[in-house]
Amino acid sequence: MRNRRAVLALLLLLALVLPSALPLTRATPAPIPVGEWGQFLTGIEVPTLTPASTGVVAFTLGDPLGVPMSSVVLTLGLYAFNAWPGNATGPIPSQAPRLLGGEGSSPTYGPPPPPGPASILVGNLTPGSPAFSSPGSIPVLVSVPSGAPQGTYAIRISLTFVVGGKPYLLESRGFFTPAEWENATAAPGTPSSLNATRLGVSGVLPETALLVRSNPFPVALAVVLAGALVLAGVGGYWAVRRGPRSRSGAKAGPPPSHAETALGKRRSNDGD
């Protein structure tokens, strides 16, 4: 009897302790039809910037579900770097561009944070209302340090929101490892399909990239082009100007009214 009570007490203790010891797992995002994935985020435009400059990321965020969306958060972040010139892909450098998100209708921005994601707290989206767009009330600013290496910075994008109490999550390709992506695109019998459930998301978003280049129009090239234009102008002037006049006062005779032909000046017969 005592052994049975001891076993029951041990089982009760384990039932109380184990749940708190196990890692917490996030709720499984609700699925979204494939045809609606590309309608959430459209018109993505990222400017080409030079070191020590700033720009704005443009996009349009819509509600293709036809139901109100709450707690909408859009996040953009750098995740890969491809140096220029060349084609060497590597980690994000310390002097990488900074992405700055905002909140509210008149966001304020402090000093650029370390390279990391920029979250945009959109709030709520309702069907029939104008789509949230940027640049607009809540733009995404891009600040490029003066020491930023030249090259292409890949930007991955995620979107979270709630509909009817269910959480939704959409992420772009940059959030998944090559093995995860291969596993999601290798469904039996459908080699070209993409299974978002295998990726643990509601759907997949497009992603973009930022190109950082120094001024591609150097001063030396501008000087060469200016010189070429001046020489072309001078050459055109000499080509169309009238020739010099005679200093002795002689005048050239009138130009011939007609040119002689191979048949001579006069013909008596048609065969001449």
KAGI-V856641 format. One record per residue. N is the residue number from 1. RES is the residue in one small letter. BURIAL is # if it has 24 or more other ideal C-beta (glycine too) atoms within 12 Angstrom, else .. Layout:
N&RES&BURIAL, N&RES&BURIAL
This chain:
1&m&., 2&r&., 3&n&., 4&r&., 5&r&., 6&a&., 7&v&., 8&l&., 9&a&., 10&l&., 11&l&., 12&l&., 13&l&., 14&l&., 15&a&., 16&l&., 17&v&., 18&l&., 19&p&., 20&s&., 21&a&., 22&l&., 23&p&., 24&l&., 25&t&., 26&r&., 27&a&., 28&t&., 29&p&#, 30&a&#, 31&p&#, 32&i&#, 33&p&., 34&v&., 35&g&., 36&e&#, 37&w&#, 38&g&., 39&q&#, 40&f&#, 41&l&#, 42&t&., 43&g&., 44&i&#, 45&e&., 46&v&#, 47&p&#, 48&t&#, 49&l&#, 50&t&., 51&p&., 52&a&., 53&s&., 54&t&#, 55&g&#, 56&v&#, 57&v&#, 58&a&., 59&f&#, 60&t&#, 61&l&#, 62&g&#, 63&d&#, 64&p&#, 65&l&#, 66&g&., 67&v&., 68&p&., 69&m&#, 70&s&., 71&s&., 72&v&#, 73&v&#, 74&l&#, 75&t&#, 76&l&#, 77&g&#, 78&l&#, 79&y&#, 80&a&#, 81&f&#, 82&n&#, 83&a&., 84&w&., 85&p&., 86&g&., 87&n&., 88&a&., 89&t&., 90&g&., 91&p&., 92&i&#, 93&p&#, 94&s&., 95&q&#, 96&a&#, 97&p&#, 98&r&#, 99&l&#, 100&l&#, 101&g&#, 102&g&#, 103&e&., 104&g&., 105&s&., 106&s&., 107&p&., 108&t&., 109&y&., 110&g&., 111&p&., 112&p&#, 113&p&., 114&p&., 115&p&#, 116&g&., 117&p&#, 118&a&#, 119&s&#, 120&i&#, 121&l&., 122&v&#, 123&g&., 124&n&., 125&l&#, 126&t&., 127&p&., 128&g&., 129&s&., 130&p&., 131&a&#, 132&f&#, 133&s&#, 134&s&#, 135&p&., 136&g&., 137&s&., 138&i&#, 139&p&#, 140&v&#, 141&l&#, 142&v&#, 143&s&#, 144&v&#, 145&p&#, 146&s&., 147&g&., 148&a&#, 149&p&#, 150&q&#, 151&g&#, 152&t&#, 153&y&#, 154&a&#, 155&i&#, 156&r&#, 157&i&#, 158&s&#, 159&l&#, 160&t&#, 161&f&#, 162&v&#, 163&v&#, 164&g&., 165&g&., 166&k&., 167&p&#, 168&y&#, 169&l&#, 170&l&#, 171&e&#, 172&s&#, 173&r&#, 174&g&#, 175&f&#, 176&f&#, 177&t&., 178&p&., 179&a&., 180&e&., 181&w&., 182&e&., 183&n&., 184&a&#, 185&t&., 186&a&., 187&a&., 188&p&., 189&g&., 190&t&., 191&p&., 192&s&., 193&s&., 194&l&#, 195&n&#, 196&a&#, 197&t&., 198&r&., 199&l&#, 200&g&#, 201&v&#, 202&s&#, 203&g&#, 204&v&#, 205&l&#, 206&p&#, 207&e&#, 208&t&#, 209&a&#, 210&l&#, 211&l&#, 212&v&#, 213&r&#, 214&s&., 215&n&., 216&p&., 217&f&., 218&p&., 219&v&., 220&a&., 221&l&., 222&a&., 223&v&., 224&v&., 225&l&., 226&a&., 227&g&., 228&a&., 229&l&., 230&v&., 231&l&., 232&a&., 233&g&., 234&v&., 235&g&., 236&g&., 237&y&., 238&w&., 239&a&., 240&v&., 241&r&., 242&r&., 243&g&., 244&p&., 245&r&., 246&s&., 247&r&., 248&s&., 249&g&., 250&a&., 251&k&., 252&a&., 253&g&., 254&p&., 255&p&., 256&p&., 257&s&., 258&h&., 259&a&., 260&e&., 261&t&., 262&a&., 263&l&., 264&g&., 265&k&., 266&r&., 267&r&., 268&s&., 269&n&., 270&d&., 271&g&., 272&d&.
